[in-house]
Amino acid sequence: MGVDLKPLVKAKQISFHDLKGKVVAIDAYNTIHQFLSIIRQRDGTPLKDAQGRITSHLSGLLYRTANLVEAGIKPVYIFDGKPHPLKLRTLEERKEAREEAEKEWIAALEAGDIEEAFKKAQRTSRIDAEKVQEAKKLLEALGIPYVDAKREGEEQAAYMNAKGDVYAVASQDFDSLLFGAVRLVRNLAITGKRKLPDKQIWIEVSPEEIELEKVLEENGITREQLVDIAILIGTDFNDGIKGIGPKKALQLIKKHGNIENLMKNGVIEKIENYEEVRKIFLEPEVNEDYELSWEEVDEERAIELLCEEHQFSKDRVKNALEKYKKFAKTFKQRSLFDF
């Protein structure tokens, strides 16, 4: 998912305290996918209500977002719009990968290999229209704003960040930088102890911050060249060049300047649709008509959705809602002071 730019990026470890009072645009699909992947039972089964409906995404949104607002962070969730036609192939490949993972999950369960089953189950997560609507209803009840993007959520979030309406974009993927995000925050929704894949080792995961300007400066490139590097590696919109990873792509672009020169000098053959892919990142399609407003939590509506409809523990939900209530008091007080 997304472009592998990690070898070219130096991240600075931060804490929730560093983000206090700041607006953070969260890539909703990316984050909800994490919730669906991580919040599972020991055998890999996602959380479900009495009717067998998956609730991992609602649990993640309620409790993880509660931690953010408790720390004074002002979240806004950005939802994907209609996928670009060039992404359809990637989406189909992901669907096939999920279907294969489901078969492997069942096989692992039948073999009694619980650890392998959990690992395979994590790769079966899917976000459908129903889960998206449930997530939006919950955010409305919690008083947390969300924005619908025209295309990619990260595309919209990066635009809002570059415009100065949000301090940073929160996502696990690096694509936000390609779209022009000034600042990327990773691990925001998964902070805490996490198990390393295939190992009985648990590590502490902390938020980390990456600044686009520093990435460009440290690598001696422009944003346009960063986009060309991503195209060489491979993005959600195109296949990269076989044998070219992040470091090799950086080396080639620094030496030749851009993809056109690489082709002209015979270093690579033509990359299909590279100009259109470049345009996707450099000239994003965005929703300019949005409003960011944090409201008081609608406790009755939240309890109805979570407890009455999906059988969440009322005591646990109420405890979480207290964090949203305290959060609402902070911006209400500021509004009165401003007045």
C-alpha positions in Angstrom: 0.0 0.0 0.0 1.6 3.3 -1.1 5.1 4.0 -2.3 8.1 2.6 -0.4 10.1 5.7 0.4 11.3 4.7 3.8 15.0 4.3 2.9 15.0 8.0 1.8 13.2 9.4 4.8 14.5 10.3 8.2 11.6 10.5 10.8 11.7 12.4 14.1 10.1 10.6 17.0 7.4 12.7 18.7 4.7 12.3 21.3 1.1 13.2 21.6 2.2 16.2 23.7 4.0 17.7 20.6 0.7 17.7 18.7 -1.4 19.3 21.5 -3.7 22.0 20.2 -2.9 21.1 16.5 -5.3 20.0 13.8 -4.3 16.7 12.2 -5.9 15.4 9.0 -6.2 11.6 9.3 -6.4 9.4 6.2 -9.6 7.6 7.1 -9.3 4.6 4.9 -5.7 4.0 5.8 -6.6 4.3 9.6 -9.8 2.2 9.5 -7.9 -0.5 7.6 -5.4 -0.6 10.4 -8.3 -0.9 12.9 -9.8 -3.8 11.0 -6.4 -5.5 10.7 -5.2 -5.1 14.3 -8.3 -5.2 16.4 -9.0 -8.9 16.3 -9.4 -11.9 18.6 -6.5 -14.3 19.2 -7.4 -16.5 16.2 -7.7 -13.6 13.9 -11.5 -13.2 14.0 -12.5 -9.5 14.0 -14.7 -8.0 16.7 -18.4 -8.7 16.0 -21.7 -7.9 17.5 -24.5 -10.4 18.3 -25.7 -10.3 14.7 -22.3 -11.2 13.4 -21.5 -7.7 12.0 -17.9 -6.6 12.2 -17.3 -3.8 14.7 -13.5 -3.5 14.8 -13.6 -0.2 12.9 -16.1 1.3 15.3 -14.1 0.2 18.3 -10.9 1.7 16.8 -12.5 5.0 15.9 -14.1 5.4 19.4 -11.2 4.5 21.6 -8.2 5.5 19.6 -9.7 8.9 18.6 -10.6 9.3 22.3 -6.9 9.1 23.1 -6.2 11.8 20.6 -8.7 14.3 21.9 -7.7 13.5 25.4 -4.2 14.7 24.4 -5.6 17.9 23.0 -5.2 16.9 19.3 -7.9 18.1 17.0 -8.5 15.3 14.4 -10.3 15.5 11.1 -10.9 12.4 9.1 -10.5 12.4 5.3 -12.4 9.8 3.3 -11.5 8.6 -0.2 -13.6 9.6 -3.1 -13.9 7.9 -6.5 -10.6 6.0 -7.3 -8.6 7.2 -10.3 -9.0 4.8 -13.3 -5.2 4.0 -13.1 -5.7 2.6 -9.6 -8.3 0.0 -10.5 -5.7 -2.6 -11.3 -4.1 -2.1 -7.9 -7.5 -2.4 -6.2 -8.2 -5.7 -8.1 -4.8 -7.1 -7.0 -5.6 -6.2 -3.4 -8.9 -8.0 -3.7 -7.2 -11.1 -5.0 -4.6 -10.9 -2.2 -7.4 -10.7 0.4 -9.2 -13.7 -1.1 -6.0 -15.8 -1.0 -5.3 -14.7 2.6 -8.8 -15.8 3.6 -8.0 -19.3 2.3 -4.7 -19.4 4.1 -6.4 -18.2 7.3 -8.9 -21.0 7.2 -6.1 -23.5 6.5 -4.1 -22.2 9.5 -7.1 -22.5 11.8 -7.7 -26.1 10.6 -4.1 -26.9 11.3 -4.3 -25.4 14.8 -1.7 -22.7 14.1 -3.2 -19.8 15.9 -0.3 -17.4 15.4 -0.2 -18.0 11.6 -4.0 -17.7 11.5 -3.9 -14.3 13.1 -1.2 -13.1 10.7 -3.2 -14.3 7.6 -6.4 -12.9 9.0 -4.9 -9.4 9.2 -4.5 -9.4 5.4 -8.2 -10.1 4.9 -9.5 -6.7 6.0 -11.8 -4.9 3.6 -13.6 -1.6 3.8 -17.0 -1.5 2.2 -19.6 1.2 1.8 -21.5 0.1 4.9 -18.4 0.4 7.2 -17.7 3.8 5.7 -21.2 5.0 6.5 -21.1 3.6 10.0 -17.7 5.3 10.6 -19.2 8.7 9.4 -22.2 8.3 11.6 -20.0 7.6 14.7 -17.8 10.6 13.9 -20.9 12.8 13.6 -22.1 11.6 17.0 -18.7 12.2 18.5 -18.5 15.7 17.1 -15.4 15.0 15.0 -15.4 16.5 11.5 -14.7 14.6 8.3 -14.1 15.6 4.7 -15.0 13.7 1.6 -12.2 13.8 -1.0 -12.7 13.8 -4.7 -10.1 11.1 -5.2 -7.5 9.9 -2.7 -7.9 10.8 1.0 -4.1 11.6 1.2 -4.5 13.8 -1.8 -7.2 15.9 -0.1 -5.3 15.9 3.3 -2.1 17.1 1.6 -3.9 19.9 0.0 -5.4 21.0 3.3 -1.9 20.7 4.9 -0.2 22.8 2.2 -3.0 25.3 2.5 -2.3 25.7 6.2 -5.7 24.4 7.5 -4.1 21.4 9.2 -0.8 21.0 10.9 0.0 17.6 9.5 -1.3 14.6 7.6 -1.6 11.3 9.6 -1.1 8.2 7.5 1.1 5.1 7.4 1.8 5.6 3.7 4.3 8.1 2.3 2.1 9.1 -0.6 1.1 12.3 1.3 4.6 13.7 0.6 4.2 13.1 -3.1 0.9 15.0 -3.0 2.7 17.9 -1.4 1.9 17.5 2.3 4.2 19.7 4.3 4.3 17.3 7.3 3.5 13.6 7.7 2.8 11.9 11.0 3.0 8.1 11.1 1.9 5.7 13.8 -0.7 8.2 15.2 -3.5 5.6 15.5 -1.4 2.6 16.5 0.8 4.1 19.2 1.5 1.6 21.9 3.0 -1.9 22.1 3.0 -3.9 18.9 4.2 -7.4 18.0 6.8 -7.8 15.3 5.6 -10.0 12.4 6.7 -13.7 12.8 8.4 -13.0 16.1 7.5 -13.3 19.8 8.9 -9.7 20.3 6.8 -6.7 21.3 8.0 -3.2 20.7 6.8 0.3 21.7 5.4 2.2 18.7 5.5 6.0 18.9 4.3 8.7 16.5 7.0 10.0 14.1 7.0 13.2 12.1 8.5 13.7 8.6 8.8 17.1 6.9 8.8 17.2 3.2 11.3 20.1 3.0 13.8 18.1 5.0 13.3 15.0 2.9 14.0 17.0 -0.3 16.9 18.9 1.3 18.6 15.8 2.7 18.3 13.9 -0.6 19.2 16.9 -2.8 16.1 16.7 -4.9 13.0 18.6 -5.8 9.4 17.5 -5.1 9.0 16.8 -8.8 12.1 14.5 -8.7 10.7 12.8 -5.6 7.5 12.0 -7.7 9.7 10.7 -10.5 11.6 8.5 -8.0 8.2 7.1 -6.8 7.1 6.3 -10.4 10.4 4.4 -10.9 9.8 2.4 -7.8 6.1 1.8 -8.5 3.0 3.5 -7.1 -0.7 2.6 -6.7 -1.1 4.0 -10.2 1.7 2.3 -12.1 4.2 -0.6 -12.1 7.7 0.4 -11.3 10.9 -0.7 -13.2 11.9 -4.2 -12.1 15.2 -4.1 -10.1 14.8 -0.4 -9.1 14.3 0.3 -5.5 14.3 3.6 -3.6 18.0 4.0 -3.4 18.7 3.1 -7.0 15.8 5.4 -8.1 17.3 8.3 -6.1 20.7 7.6 -7.7 19.3 7.6 -11.2 17.2 10.7 -10.8 20.0 12.7 -9.2 22.3 11.7 -12.1 19.8 12.2 -15.0 17.4 14.7 -13.6 14.1 13.1 -14.6 12.3 10.2 -16.3 12.5 11.8 -19.8 16.3 11.9 -19.6 16.5 8.3 -18.3 14.6 7.2 -21.4 16.5 9.5 -23.8 19.8 8.2 -22.4 18.7 4.6 -22.8 18.8 3.8 -19.0 15.2 2.6 -19.0 12.5 2.0 -21.6 9.3 4.0 -21.6 7.1 3.8 -18.5 3.5 3.5 -19.4 1.3 6.4 -18.3 4.2 8.1 -16.4 3.1 11.6 -17.4 -0.4 11.0 -16.2 0.8 9.5 -12.9 3.1 12.5 -12.4 0.1 14.7 -12.9 -1.9 12.8 -10.3 0.6 13.8 -7.7 1.6 17.2 -8.8 -1.9 18.5 -9.9 -4.3 16.8 -7.5 -8.1 16.8 -7.8 -9.4 18.1 -4.5 -12.5 19.2 -2.8 -12.1 22.9 -1.9 -15.5 23.2 -0.3 -15.0 21.9 3.2 -15.5 23.2 6.7 -13.7 22.1 9.9 -15.9 22.3 13.0 -15.6 20.3 16.2 -18.8 19.9 18.1 -20.0 18.6 21.4 -20.5 14.9 21.6 -24.1 13.6 21.1 -24.0 11.1 23.9 -27.5 9.7 23.2 -26.8 9.1 19.6 -23.4 7.5 20.2 -24.8 5.1 22.8 -27.7 4.2 20.5 -25.2 3.4 17.7 -22.6 1.6 19.7 -24.5 0.0 22.6 -28.1 -0.5 21.4 -27.3 -1.4 17.8 -23.9 -3.1 18.2 -23.9 -4.3 21.9 -20.8 -2.3 23.0 -20.3 -2.1 26.8 -22.2 0.9 27.9 -19.8 1.6 30.8 -16.8 1.5 28.5 -18.5 3.7 25.9 -19.5 6.3 28.6 -16.0 6.4 29.9 -14.6 7.1 26.4 -17.3 9.7 25.8 -16.1 11.6 28.9 -12.9 12.3 27.0 -14.8 13.8 24.1 -16.8 16.0 26.6 -13.7 17.3 28.2 -12.2 18.0 24.7 -15.4 20.0 23.8 -15.0 22.1 26.9 -11.5 23.2 25.8 -12.5 24.6 22.4 -15.7 26.1 23.9 -13.7 28.0 26.4 -11.4 29.3 23.7 -14.4 30.4 21.6 -15.7 32.4 24.5 -12.3 33.9 25.1 -12.0 34.8 21.4 -15.4 36.5 21.5 
